């Protein structure tokens, strides 16, 4: 890793010394961070806290830090999509692992726990809406992780090779990448429901094969789901953030996981009747395992 000071144009800070997008200063984030897409979901998470010590918002990025079951915990909204996850993860990492005065990486980096609580669509006819899906692996179709010169990592490399082999004749195959969740977190969270492979799509409509007025490409990512297997894991769901979290966060040395509430099944076309109430209950179940 580059140990030279970061230029001011690269390491952007607000006038008050807070990191550029999140508006946070070092010390304001816990070492265990729950990530949610929806800014309104931050309050749903912190409603379970015993104490809230910090509330901040800048743009779509909302942060609450407090205590749950005696453990310091933060929850941060990412907004939708992997480009937002790229912003949030880099700034969360900087808040712990870059000295804001010298603008250099600290010599002993902190490894954080980064747990995404989200919603998804099920791609397994046996996984009903309302079920929890833990991402063991994720295949990304947005190309965002490919901007980084990544170090060699045994299982991640093997999974990435598998993903690229399966999608080699997909029209946008060069964008595809694979990512692996922290195995200890997968084991800890798997009691919530089923575990498997997540597809991280680059959009909500055409990328997830929803057709409105414009025709779609013939080959959707869904046409490959039966071909993609790894270590006995099969494709279970799709959403828009997990691959970047697992990939970038993992390569930065953090322990990353993603668990999602299935709100629709795209195979059976069933949908969850009361998703907000189900999410409230789901958050409580996840927090009891995280802490």
Secondary structure, 3 states (H helix, E strand, C coil): CCCCCCCCCCCCECCCCCECCCCCCCCCCCCEEEEECCHHHHHHHHCCCCEEEEEEEECCEEEEEEEECCEEEEEEECCCCHHHHHHHHHHHHHHHHEECCCCEECCCCCCCEEEEEEEEEECCCCCCCCCEEEEEEEEECCCHHHHCCCCCCHHHHHHHHHHHHHCCCCCCHHHCEEEECCHHHHHHHHHHCEEEEEEECCCCCHHHCCCCCCCCCCCCHHHHCCCCEECCEEEEEEECCHHHHHHHHHHCCCEEEEEEEEEEECCCCEECCCHHHHHHHHHHHHHHHHC
